[in-house]
């Protein structure tokens, strides 16, 4: 890497792994991801709860769109604010508790205006949690030479467990109890966060050191990697919006569709577990490039409306298209961004991803009207643009990383 990292103030005296810290911190961050994602399966039933309590289809659409808009406005400033003050861990805990309290207000089954107000405040508070969790995890990776993939994999495992449990819980307790179920589960990240070390135990955060946007925007390689990851994740828009519709039209049963979706998550788990080890000491942007190429291939396959055996292969590619991309950008941030700017970088990445996802998801409907092949081939082009952005351009890796005792593979250097 170039000398800009010295200007950014990469901590030169960060502590390396110590006996007992590696296992304890790794277990704690894994538990945080597990606690964070355990309610995701329940979120999928929010539209049904809204319908049950009297919301019209038009209102449901508006309510679901509110978080997408607010995310672009609130996440980056908030993450930068808490990051430069060393409050990431505490912010995770308090936003989780606040989110739980806000969700409980839905038990009163408010009318239209009340639902909008609650959703606005919930979105502003809850949207911070995943971004701050990633920021804390990256600090943990750099501080104790942890393997990010093996921390993050527990989030995917939690999603699988949550999807399996949500249907049973709602069948047992009724859809109207959904806000209470979500609120209880939202307390879990707070409990785990309070058990984790404070930011200052991971990195020497200086109150006077700011998390400045211009410091990160000046890193062209970082911005291109973020743009690449956003383009690749955005290229999933057509599959996310119309995959189930496409498969049902091919005569595939809903049970099989569910299994195909579960297979994609299973591929994520495997990729998170082994991805960083397979990457070794190579540039993590190569993971993003691999994700882009796999995505372009996957969408080209989907454009042919393939049969079930090929669909299975396509869903397995999700381990590269989604997980490879996510793991790649997190390792890029871990390598290129000093720890006091980690939360700021995560906020920037979340905003860029949100913009691309919103455009790609909205555009997928228009593309679909031109036909299945046109829609998927457009997504292939989007993914290939991501590959061009992420391709390493002869830069050296950030040598300051070794100072911070970061190992991509999770082993000490």
C-alpha angles and dihedrals in degrees: 000000000000127000096268090096091066088055090050090059104243105196107255096191102050113147121252125221116304130196110281095007095086097057097036097048093042090052091048096051091045088052090050092056090046091051093046098053100037092093097049095094089055091052089065089069095055093097089053091050090050091050091048091053094051107270116148122231089252092053092047089054091051093046092051091049094053095076091050091057099041091048089065092052105040112028101069098047093045095047091049091048096053093037096059090048095049093244100125097114094045092046090056090053098046096042089051091053092045091049091052091050093049093049090054089064088070090068087077088063095229122204126253098288092044092051091052093050092048093048091049094052093041092051093049092052103035098045089068095062103073092043094049091045090057090047092052091046092053090051089051091049092053095041099049106019094250127167107248094202093057090050095047095045089077089066090060091046089052091052090054092048092045094052090050094048100042097068092048093047094050092046089051101042104022133252093269090067091060095103090054092049092050092046092053091050092048090062090064097076090051092053093050094043093055088056093054126089116269118254092258091061089060100043139007098256113189117207087218095054110092129210094232122187094213092059091062098035087059090063100088094185092054094048092048090050091051091048090049093050091048093050092049094047090045090054087069088069098099094047092046093049102036109014095100091045091051093049094046089052088055089058097256112150122242089244091057091045088055090051091050090053091048089051090058090054091047089054088052091055093053093046094049091049098050104020101091092043091053091048092054113170095338123118108282089220085077087069089056091049090050089050090051095050092045090049092051089051093045094053092045088055092047090052089067092057091236127204125256099276092055091044088058090056090047092053091049088056086067086082087068103030097050108016096038089052095046093045091045096054092044091053091046089055090046091053102039104034125070112234097251088061096045096102091045090054092048090052092051091049092049093051094048091047091048093053094049093044092050093050094043094047093047091044093049090074092055092045091049090057088063092055141278096275094050092049096051096040089054088055089051090056090049091053093048089053085057090054091053091051095048099043108120110247101204096282118147117240119260105278090195087072092075089054089057091050093242117159117182090209093049095249127114116261 
